[in-house]
Amino acid sequence: MNLWPPYLFAGVRIEAIDPDWRRVRVRLAKTPLTTNYFGTQFGGSLFSMVDPFWVIMLVHNLGTDHVIWDKAGEIEFVAPGKTAVRAELVLDPAVIEQLRAQAAGGERVLHWFECDIVDAAGAVVARTRKQVYIRRKVAASAG
């Protein structure tokens, strides 16, 4: 995924993806291409660090018998990003089972996930939230 054009050109690098897709670590270097007018990390690049992962992690954990889409996203800028930044997205197994149970009958489920983006010293630069839409595909009845 590091060669995926939106990440390649935004400077986002995936540092690690656990084999079970329950943890993803990403990094954004501070370069002239990721720096805004004020000399700090560009907000769009910060949000793009985490943008696709909750959906991808859920697809790998709930399976293709579920429809999973982004519904909404939010970012709160806490402090200027003056260094490289990192984010770690962790999908709790209990949340996976909760979502699986809520969607079991084909009902629509909306769930918010949160992830902080931190600088080189570990200080929070931004807080992100993504709302994900989940629905189990229900087989059409014959007849």
VOGU-3710 file (C-alpha; in Angstrom, 3 decimals, decimal comma):
1> mnlwppylfa> 0,000/0,000/0,000  2,991/2,330/0,332  3,013/2,522/-3,478  -0,680/3,433/-3,640  -0,579/6,844/-5,394  -2,541/8,834/-2,769  -0,086/7,679/-0,080  3,027/7,736/-2,224  2,507/11,360/-3,226  1,174/12,503/0,169
11> gvrieaidpd> 4,273/11,204/1,961  2,301/8,753/4,126  4,154/5,519/4,914  2,678/2,389/6,409  5,085/1,144/9,058  3,249/-2,030/10,061  0,051/-3,956/9,493  -0,588/-6,872/11,835  -1,369/-10,135/10,002  -4,888/-10,166/11,505
21> wrrvrvrlak> -5,509/-6,550/10,381  -6,329/-5,439/13,931  -3,476/-2,949/14,199  -2,011/-0,538/11,634  0,825/1,952/12,193  1,370/4,843/9,773  3,879/7,687/9,619  4,002/11,025/7,857  7,427/12,603/7,406  7,674/16,373/7,526
31> tplttnyfgt> 8,905/17,474/4,110  8,310/20,476/1,857  5,577/18,419/0,152  3,681/17,839/3,419  4,175/21,307/4,876  1,512/24,016/4,729  1,837/27,785/4,368  2,719/28,108/8,080  5,495/25,500/8,040  3,544/22,775/9,835
41> qfggslfsmv> 2,047/19,478/8,663  -0,751/19,922/6,136  -4,120/19,008/7,691  -5,270/17,040/4,657  -2,189/14,835/4,869  -2,817/14,267/8,580  -6,350/13,063/7,921  -5,292/10,948/4,939  -2,986/8,980/7,258  -5,961/7,273/8,890
51> dpfwvimlvh> -8,668/7,736/6,259  -8,960/4,272/4,648  -7,939/1,986/7,458  -10,987/1,455/9,674  -12,979/0,189/6,673  -10,130/-2,014/5,422  -9,515/-3,429/8,902  -13,222/-4,233/9,281  -13,443/-5,901/5,859  -10,564/-8,181/6,871
61> nlgtdhviwd> -12,178/-8,953/10,239  -15,912/-9,093/9,456  -15,544/-10,537/5,966  -16,916/-9,843/2,522  -20,411/-10,886/3,611  -20,707/-7,374/5,067  -21,119/-4,029/3,311  -18,668/-1,633/4,967  -18,285/2,028/4,013  -17,069/5,284/5,472
71> kageiefvap> -20,036/7,385/6,579  -18,409/10,452/8,168  -15,059/11,774/9,299  -13,806/14,427/11,696  -10,439/15,833/12,649  -9,628/18,126/15,553  -6,316/19,935/15,252  -4,826/20,027/18,750  -1,315/21,394/18,116  0,818/22,290/15,094
81> gktavraelv> 2,596/19,308/13,571  6,198/20,508/13,538  7,847/17,066/13,220  7,131/13,737/11,592  3,898/12,294/12,984  2,549/8,808/13,615  -0,787/7,141/14,170  -1,692/3,692/15,418  -5,148/2,323/14,674  -6,188/-0,588/16,892
91> ldpavieqlr> -9,337/-2,620/16,294  -10,497/-4,202/19,560  -11,667/-7,839/19,151  -14,628/-7,097/21,458  -15,753/-4,310/19,099  -15,498/-6,682/16,131  -17,802/-9,168/17,849  -20,179/-6,406/18,972  -20,477/-5,110/15,396  -20,892/-8,636/14,004
101> aqaaggervl> -23,750/-9,279/16,445  -25,431/-5,922/15,768  -25,325/-6,507/11,998  -26,262/-10,208/12,104  -29,848/-9,703/10,949  -28,963/-7,347/8,112  -29,564/-4,175/10,103  -27,558/-1,026/9,411  -24,937/-0,336/12,074  -23,080/2,961/12,479
111> hwfecdivda> -19,971/3,017/14,658  -17,423/5,743/15,476  -13,704/4,906/15,675  -11,096/7,260/17,127  -7,366/7,616/16,594  -4,863/10,218/17,769  -2,015/11,459/15,595  1,115/12,186/17,638  4,391/13,998/16,985  7,937/12,709/17,513
121> agavvartrk> 7,696/13,457/21,262  4,375/11,611/21,583  2,288/14,769/21,983  -1,134/14,750/20,334  -1,221/16,835/17,157  -4,692/15,812/15,979  -7,632/13,652/17,041  -9,514/11,851/14,303  -12,909/10,183/14,258  -14,393/8,069/11,488
131> qvyirrkvaa> -17,964/6,826/11,399  -18,307/3,525/9,575  -21,466/2,038/8,063  -21,772/-1,749/8,436  -24,509/-4,036/7,172  -24,469/-7,797/6,758  -25,495/-8,898/3,286  -28,692/-10,925/3,481  -29,120/-13,635/0,865  -32,158/-13,172/-1,366
141> sag> -34,794/-15,829/-0,804  -35,521/-18,202/-3,676  -39,097/-17,916/-4,772
//
